Amino acid sequence: MITERIRPWLGSQHPRPDGSVANIVTRFAALGLDAEKQLAQDLREIVSPSEKIVLTADSRTIEFAEPVERNLRDQGYSIETYIFPDEEDGSSPANEDVNSIKLAQFIEEVGAFGAVAVGSGTVNDLTKYACELRSLPYVVYGTAASMNGYNSPIAALYVKGLKSSVPARPAVGMYANPEVIAKAPLAMHLAGLGDLCSKPFAGADAAVANILSGEKPWRAPMEMVHESFERVLEQAQGIRNSEPEAIQILMEGLWISGFSMAMAGTSAPASGGEHLFSHRIDMLRHDAGLPPMALHGTQVGIACGLVRPLFAQAAALSPSDVATKLEGSLLSPSLEEAEDLNGWLRSRHPDLSEKSLAAMLKPASLKYDSETRKALRKNLALHWDDVRQELVEAHRHAQRVEVALQTAEAPRDPVEMNLSHDEAKRILRICRDIRNRFTILDLTAEILGEAALTAAFPFRSDTE
């Protein structure tokens, strides 16, 4: 069935403040016990049954493909199956652009006209990007309420070594069976909760960035998630107990979060400084030839607790405090460091490969351009009352986020994913380098200095 909270967004259009129009590509959805049948029926509106389609999965999700495949064959489809290979160490497939390129080649070789992804994060993103490369539609059968990217306009992939959000067409249809997603490992439910809990922080980051660029914050993408976000927080105990109804509400909230990104045309409404922390951890592991440290949403949920004090710290500053602190010269990177940005980045990220460092250079050069920073600092002082209001609002929701994560017994301490406190502090301090997106990390560093990013770190140092 299509829930009443999902229905209004399917195939909808929304004017943006810049005059463009957001076209929601996702036209079909079903979150019910007959999701597999509905998927096959809806696909007829997208790809003719006389054409071939590719069904994608990995070694863990292929077990859920049988009812999907059976219903597709009942509709007359010819199916080619593509299973993303595990890594050599047996871990899940890497979310590398090369894996999408290989799938795109397979799609071309078999002459398919579309794809059906069976899985969650990585399977969805790899299929999404492959279909973007081939300019073909795809639908997704979600096997876990673990992330909000099913219907977002981006895929989170490694491109030339850098964890990036690359443009990619969203699923035309998205489907989930509550009984299937409820059986997913508890860690996946908690990851979905952690991913959604970034909403107030990412929303504030996006609004502040708008204010500093001279634009009025566009509330619609953030407001559309609010009701579902609140409902999910109320289901924290049910999520912890893997109750089908609670997991269904979580999936619905994640889908609506995906719509918010599609409306905005960017991941900004759902991805702020807390996501940069997660992406930087992924880069560390990737370049060391290791599997991800934890699920993306698990890392994001932990990061929510690390950025939370920064919102309180900055919101406590008065306009005069901010004006005084911004009167001085640029803090690190100084003009001298910025002239040798490559060397500066190398000194801050000795654990990354040359490939990753090279990929970081462009976004960092844009972010740390001295004239750009001076303009941002000027606007911070001029518009501090408006900026502070966004920070206060985010922190107001932060307590509820903390309680929900605690009630669900979700990981909140970096050591729960085998990341030491000292290493977490180091990553928190430098992760803003990897993307040209202004977040609470940049705001804190510009006003209070980079040391302030870890001064309010909520856990004791490993050496204490």
C-alpha positions as CSV (number, residue, x, y, z in Angstrom):
1,M,0.0,0.0,0.0
2,I,1.0,3.6,-0.4
3,T,0.9,5.4,2.9
4,E,-0.9,8.7,3.1
5,R,2.3,10.5,4.1
6,I,4.1,9.2,1.0
7,R,1.4,9.7,-1.6
8,P,1.5,13.5,-1.9
9,W,5.2,13.5,-2.9
10,L,5.1,10.9,-5.7
11,G,5.7,12.4,-9.1
12,S,5.2,15.9,-7.6
13,Q,6.7,19.2,-8.6
14,H,7.9,22.0,-6.4
15,P,9.1,25.5,-7.3
16,R,12.5,26.4,-5.7
17,P,13.5,29.9,-4.6
18,D,16.0,30.2,-7.5
19,G,13.2,29.8,-10.0
20,S,13.9,26.2,-10.9
21,V,11.4,23.4,-10.4
22,A,12.1,20.3,-8.4
23,N,10.6,17.3,-10.2
24,I,10.2,14.3,-7.9
25,V,11.2,11.4,-10.1
26,T,9.8,8.7,-7.8
27,R,6.3,8.0,-9.0
28,F,5.5,4.6,-7.3
29,A,5.8,3.3,-3.8
30,A,4.5,0.5,-1.7
31,L,5.1,-0.3,1.9
32,G,3.1,-3.4,2.7
33,L,2.8,-7.1,2.6
34,D,2.1,-7.1,-1.2
35,A,5.1,-4.9,-2.1
36,E,6.6,-7.5,-4.3
37,K,3.4,-7.9,-6.4
38,Q,3.0,-4.1,-6.6
39,L,6.5,-3.7,-7.8
40,A,6.0,-6.0,-10.7
41,Q,2.7,-4.4,-11.7
42,D,4.1,-0.8,-11.5
43,L,7.2,-1.8,-13.5
44,R,4.9,-2.3,-16.5
45,E,4.4,1.5,-16.5
46,I,8.1,2.0,-16.7
47,V,9.6,-0.9,-18.8
48,S,7.6,-3.0,-21.2
49,P,7.4,-6.7,-20.1
50,S,8.7,-7.5,-23.6
51,E,12.1,-6.0,-22.6
52,K,14.8,-7.5,-20.5
53,I,15.7,-6.1,-17.0
54,V,18.6,-6.7,-14.6
55,L,18.0,-7.6,-11.0
56,T,20.8,-6.6,-8.7
57,A,21.7,-7.8,-5.2
58,D,24.7,-8.9,-3.2
59,S,25.4,-12.1,-1.4
60,R,23.4,-11.0,1.6
61,T,20.3,-9.6,-0.1
62,I,19.9,-12.2,-2.8
63,E,17.9,-14.4,-0.4
64,F,15.1,-11.8,-0.5
65,A,15.0,-11.6,-4.3
66,E,12.9,-14.8,-4.9
67,P,9.4,-13.3,-4.4
68,V,10.4,-10.2,-6.4
69,E,11.7,-12.3,-9.2
70,R,8.7,-14.6,-9.2
71,N,6.3,-11.7,-9.5
72,L,8.4,-10.2,-12.3
73,R,8.3,-13.4,-14.3
74,D,4.5,-13.6,-13.7
75,Q,4.3,-10.2,-15.5
76,G,6.4,-11.7,-18.4
77,Y,9.8,-10.1,-17.7
78,S,13.0,-11.7,-18.8
79,I,15.5,-11.3,-16.0
80,E,19.3,-11.2,-15.8
81,T,20.7,-11.3,-12.3
82,Y,23.8,-9.4,-11.3
83,I,25.3,-10.0,-7.9
84,F,27.8,-7.4,-6.7
85,P,30.9,-9.3,-5.5
86,D,32.1,-9.2,-2.0
87,E,35.5,-7.8,-1.2
88,E,38.5,-10.2,-1.0
89,D,38.2,-10.2,2.8
90,G,34.6,-11.4,2.6
91,S,33.1,-8.0,3.5
92,S,30.3,-6.3,1.7
93,P,30.8,-4.9,-1.8
94,A,32.7,-1.6,-1.8
95,N,30.7,1.5,-2.8
96,E,33.2,2.3,-5.5
97,D,32.2,4.0,-8.8
98,V,34.1,1.2,-10.6
99,N,31.5,-1.3,-9.3
100,S,28.7,0.8,-10.9
101,I,30.7,1.1,-14.1
102,K,31.0,-2.7,-14.3
103,L,27.2,-3.0,-13.7
104,A,26.6,-0.4,-16.4
105,Q,28.7,-2.5,-18.8
106,F,26.7,-5.6,-17.9
107,I,23.4,-3.8,-18.5
108,E,24.6,-2.8,-22.0
109,E,25.9,-6.3,-22.8
110,V,22.6,-8.0,-22.0
111,G,20.5,-5.3,-23.6
112,A,18.5,-4.5,-20.5
113,F,16.0,-1.6,-20.4
114,G,16.0,-1.1,-16.7
115,A,17.0,-2.5,-13.3
116,V,15.5,-3.7,-10.0
117,A,17.7,-3.3,-7.0
118,V,17.2,-5.7,-4.1
119,G,19.0,-4.4,-1.0
120,S,19.7,-1.2,0.9
121,G,22.5,1.3,0.9
122,T,25.4,0.0,-1.2
123,V,23.2,-2.1,-3.6
124,N,20.9,0.8,-4.1
125,D,23.7,3.4,-4.7
126,L,25.6,1.2,-7.1
127,T,22.5,0.4,-9.1
128,K,21.4,4.0,-9.1
129,Y,24.6,5.3,-10.4
130,A,24.9,2.5,-13.1
131,C,21.5,3.4,-14.3
132,E,22.5,7.1,-14.4
133,L,25.4,6.1,-16.6
134,R,23.1,4.2,-18.9
135,S,20.2,6.7,-18.7
136,L,17.9,4.0,-17.7
137,P,15.2,3.8,-15.0
138,Y,15.4,1.5,-11.9
139,V,13.2,0.6,-9.0
140,V,14.3,-0.6,-5.6
141,Y,13.1,-3.3,-3.2
142,G,14.5,-2.2,0.1
143,T,15.6,-4.9,2.5
144,A,16.4,-2.7,5.5
145,A,15.3,0.6,7.0
146,S,19.0,1.5,7.3
147,M,19.4,4.8,5.3
148,N,17.6,7.6,3.5
149,G,19.1,7.3,0.0
150,Y,16.5,5.1,-1.8
151,N,14.9,8.1,-3.5
152,S,17.5,10.8,-3.1
153,P,19.1,12.5,-6.2
154,I,22.6,11.4,-5.2
155,A,24.7,8.3,-4.7
156,A,27.3,8.1,-2.0
157,L,30.3,6.6,-3.8
158,Y,34.1,6.7,-3.8
159,V,35.1,8.6,-6.9
160,K,38.9,8.8,-7.5
161,G,39.4,8.0,-3.8
162,L,37.1,10.7,-2.4
163,K,33.9,9.8,-0.7
164,S,31.5,11.9,-2.8
165,S,27.8,12.6,-3.3
166,V,27.5,12.2,-7.1
167,P,24.3,13.1,-9.0
168,A,22.2,10.1,-9.9
169,R,18.6,9.6,-10.8
170,P,16.4,8.4,-7.9
171,A,14.4,5.2,-8.0
172,V,11.2,5.6,-10.1
173,G,9.6,3.2,-7.7
174,M,10.5,2.1,-4.1
175,Y,9.0,-0.9,-2.3
176,A,9.4,-2.6,1.1
177,N,7.7,-5.4,2.9
178,P,7.4,-4.6,6.7
179,E,8.0,-8.3,7.6
180,V,11.2,-8.4,5.5
181,I,12.7,-5.1,6.8
182,A,11.8,-6.0,10.4
183,K,13.9,-9.1,10.1
184,A,17.0,-7.2,9.1
185,P,19.8,-7.1,11.7
186,L,19.1,-4.7,14.6
187,A,22.3,-2.8,13.7
188,M,20.6,-1.8,10.4
189,H,17.5,-0.4,12.2
190,L,19.7,1.6,14.5
191,A,21.7,2.9,11.6
192,G,18.5,4.1,9.9
193,L,17.6,5.9,13.2
194,G,21.0,7.4,13.4
195,D,20.9,8.6,9.8
196,L,17.5,10.3,10.3
197,C,18.6,11.8,13.6
198,S,20.9,14.1,11.7
199,K,17.9,16.1,10.5
200,P,18.0,19.0,13.0
201,F,21.8,19.5,12.7
202,A,21.9,19.2,8.9
203,G,18.9,21.4,8.6
204,A,20.5,24.1,10.7
205,D,23.7,23.8,8.7
206,A,21.8,24.3,5.4
207,A,19.9,27.3,6.8
208,V,23.0,29.0,8.1
209,A,24.7,28.5,4.7
210,N,21.8,30.1,3.0
211,I,21.9,33.1,5.4
212,L,25.6,33.6,4.9
213,S,25.2,33.5,1.1
214,G,22.6,36.3,1.3
215,E,19.6,34.0,0.7
216,K,16.5,33.4,2.8
217,P,16.5,29.8,4.2
218,W,14.2,27.6,2.2
219,R,12.2,25.7,4.8
220,A,10.2,23.4,2.7
221,P,12.7,20.5,2.3
222,M,13.2,20.5,6.1
223,E,9.6,21.0,7.1
224,M,8.4,18.1,5.0
225,V,10.4,15.7,7.2
226,H,9.4,17.2,10.5
227,E,6.2,15.2,11.3
228,S,7.8,11.8,10.2
229,F,10.9,12.7,12.1
230,E,8.9,13.2,15.3
231,R,7.0,10.0,14.8
232,V,10.2,8.0,14.4
233,L,11.7,9.5,17.6
234,E,8.6,8.3,19.4
235,Q,9.2,4.8,18.1
236,A,12.7,4.4,19.5
237,Q,11.8,1.5,21.9
238,G,9.9,-0.3,19.1
239,I,12.8,0.1,16.8
240,R,15.0,-1.4,19.5
241,N,12.6,-4.3,19.7
242,S,12.5,-4.7,15.9
243,E,8.7,-4.3,15.9
244,P,7.3,-4.4,12.3
245,E,5.1,-1.3,12.9
246,A,8.0,0.7,14.3
247,I,10.3,-0.3,11.5
248,Q,7.6,0.6,8.9
249,I,7.4,4.1,10.5
250,L,11.2,4.3,10.3
251,M,11.2,3.4,6.7
252,E,8.5,5.9,5.9
253,G,10.5,8.6,7.6
254,L,13.7,7.6,5.7
255,W,11.7,7.7,2.4
256,I,10.4,11.2,3.2
257,S,13.9,12.3,4.1
258,G,15.0,11.1,0.6
259,F,12.2,13.2,-0.9
260,S,13.5,16.3,0.9
261,M,16.9,15.9,-0.8
262,A,15.1,15.4,-4.2
263,M,13.2,18.6,-3.6
264,A,16.3,20.5,-2.7
265,G,18.4,19.0,-5.4
266,T,21.2,18.4,-2.9
267,S,21.9,16.2,0.1
268,A,22.2,19.3,2.3
269,P,18.8,19.0,4.1
270,A,19.9,15.6,5.5
271,S,23.7,15.9,5.5
272,G,25.8,18.4,7.5
273,G,28.9,18.3,9.6
274,E,27.9,15.0,11.2
275,H,28.0,13.3,7.8
276,L,31.5,14.7,7.1
277,F,32.7,12.9,10.2
278,S,31.2,9.6,8.8
279,H,32.6,10.1,5.3
280,R,36.1,10.9,6.7
281,I,36.1,7.6,8.7
282,D,35.1,5.8,5.5
283,M,38.0,7.4,3.7
284,L,40.4,6.3,6.4
285,R,39.3,2.7,6.2
286,H,39.1,2.7,2.4
287,D,42.6,3.9,1.9
288,A,43.9,1.4,4.4
289,G,42.3,-1.4,2.4
290,L,39.8,-2.2,5.3
291,P,36.0,-2.6,5.3
292,P,33.9,0.2,6.7
293,M,34.2,0.7,10.4
294,A,30.4,0.6,10.9
295,L,27.3,1.2,9.0
296,H,26.9,4.8,7.6
297,G,24.0,5.6,9.9
298,T,25.7,4.2,12.9
299,Q,28.6,6.6,12.3
300,V,26.2,9.5,11.7
301,G,24.3,8.7,14.9
302,I,27.5,8.8,16.9
303,A,28.6,12.0,15.2
304,C,25.3,13.7,16.1
305,G,26.4,13.5,19.7
306,L,29.8,15.0,18.8
307,V,28.5,18.0,17.0
308,R,25.7,18.6,19.5
309,P,27.9,20.5,21.9
310,L,29.1,22.8,19.1
311,F,25.6,24.1,18.5
312,A,25.2,24.9,22.2
313,Q,28.7,26.5,22.3
314,A,28.1,28.8,19.3
315,A,24.5,29.6,20.3
316,A,25.8,31.0,23.6
317,L,27.8,33.7,21.8
318,S,26.3,37.3,21.6
319,P,26.6,39.5,18.5
320,S,29.3,41.5,20.2
321,D,31.2,38.3,21.1
322,V,31.1,37.2,17.5
323,A,32.0,40.6,16.1
324,T,35.0,40.9,18.4
325,K,36.3,37.4,17.6
326,L,36.0,37.9,13.9
327,E,37.9,41.2,13.8
328,G,41.2,39.4,13.8
329,S,43.1,37.9,10.9
330,L,42.1,34.6,9.3
331,L,42.7,31.6,11.5
332,S,44.2,28.3,10.1
333,P,44.6,27.9,7.3
334,S,46.3,31.2,7.2
335,L,47.0,32.9,3.9
336,E,50.5,31.4,3.9
337,E,49.1,27.9,4.5
338,A,46.5,28.4,1.8
339,E,49.2,29.2,-0.7
340,D,50.6,25.7,-0.1
341,L,47.2,24.0,0.4
342,N,48.4,20.7,-0.9
343,G,51.1,20.5,1.8
344,W,48.7,21.8,4.5
345,L,46.2,19.0,3.6
346,R,49.0,16.4,3.5
347,S,50.1,17.4,7.0
348,R,46.5,17.1,8.3
349,H,45.6,13.9,6.6
350,P,48.7,11.7,6.7
351,D,46.5,8.6,6.8
352,L,45.0,9.2,3.4
353,S,46.4,8.1,0.0
354,E,47.8,10.4,-2.7
355,K,44.7,9.7,-4.7
356,S,42.4,10.9,-1.9
357,L,44.6,13.9,-1.2
358,A,44.5,14.9,-4.9
359,A,40.7,14.6,-4.9
360,M,40.4,16.7,-1.8
361,L,42.4,19.6,-3.2
362,K,39.6,21.2,-5.3
363,P,36.9,21.3,-2.7
364,A,39.4,22.5,-0.1
365,S,40.7,25.2,-2.4
366,L,37.2,26.5,-2.8
367,K,36.3,26.3,0.9
368,Y,39.5,27.9,2.2
369,D,39.8,30.6,-0.4
370,S,40.7,33.7,1.6
371,E,38.2,36.1,-0.1
372,T,35.4,33.6,0.4
373,R,36.3,33.2,4.0
374,K,36.4,36.9,4.6
375,A,33.0,37.3,3.0
376,L,31.6,34.5,5.2
377,R,33.1,36.1,8.4
378,K,31.7,39.5,7.5
379,N,28.2,38.0,7.1
380,L,28.5,35.9,10.3
381,A,29.0,39.2,12.2
382,L,26.2,41.0,10.3
383,H,23.6,38.3,10.5
384,W,24.5,36.7,13.8
385,D,21.0,37.0,15.3
386,D,19.5,35.1,12.4
387,V,22.3,32.5,12.5
388,R,22.0,32.1,16.2
389,Q,18.3,31.4,15.9
390,E,19.0,28.4,13.7
391,L,21.6,27.1,16.1
392,V,19.2,27.4,19.1
393,E,16.5,25.6,17.2
394,A,18.8,22.7,16.3
395,H,20.0,22.4,19.8
396,R,16.4,22.4,21.1
397,H,15.8,19.2,19.1
398,A,19.2,17.7,20.0
399,Q,18.0,16.6,23.4
400,R,15.2,14.6,21.9
401,V,17.6,13.0,19.4
402,E,19.9,12.0,22.3
403,V,17.0,10.5,24.2
404,A,15.8,8.5,21.2
405,L,19.3,7.1,20.5
406,Q,19.7,6.2,24.1
407,T,16.2,4.6,24.3
408,A,16.9,2.5,21.2
409,E,20.3,1.5,22.7
410,A,22.0,2.8,19.5
411,P,25.7,3.3,19.6
412,R,26.6,6.8,20.8
413,D,30.2,6.5,21.9
414,P,33.0,6.2,19.2
415,V,34.5,3.3,21.1
416,E,31.4,1.3,20.3
417,M,32.6,1.1,16.7
418,N,36.2,0.6,17.8
419,L,37.3,4.2,17.2
420,S,39.3,5.6,20.1
421,H,38.3,8.9,21.6
422,D,41.6,10.5,20.5
423,E,41.1,9.4,16.9
424,A,37.5,10.6,16.9
425,K,38.7,14.0,18.1
426,R,41.3,14.1,15.4
427,I,38.7,13.3,12.7
428,L,36.2,15.7,14.1
429,R,38.8,18.5,13.8
430,I,39.8,17.8,10.2
431,C,36.8,16.3,8.5
432,R,35.5,19.6,7.2
433,D,38.4,19.6,4.7
434,I,36.8,17.0,2.5
435,R,33.8,18.9,1.1
436,N,33.0,22.5,0.2
437,R,29.9,22.7,2.4
438,F,29.7,25.2,5.3
439,T,28.6,23.4,8.5
440,I,28.8,23.9,12.2
441,L,32.4,22.7,12.0
442,D,33.4,25.7,9.9
443,L,31.3,28.1,11.9
444,T,32.9,27.0,15.1
445,A,36.4,27.1,13.6
446,E,36.0,30.5,12.1
447,I,34.7,32.2,15.2
448,L,36.4,30.3,18.1
449,G,39.3,28.6,16.4
450,E,39.8,25.0,15.4
451,A,40.7,23.9,18.9
452,A,37.1,24.6,19.9
453,L,35.9,21.7,17.7
454,T,37.1,19.3,20.3
455,A,37.1,21.4,23.5
456,A,33.6,20.3,24.2
457,F,34.1,16.7,23.2
458,P,31.6,14.7,25.3
459,F,33.9,11.8,26.2
460,R,37.2,11.6,28.1
461,S,40.4,11.4,26.3
462,D,42.0,7.9,26.1
463,T,45.0,9.2,28.1
464,E,43.0,10.7,30.9
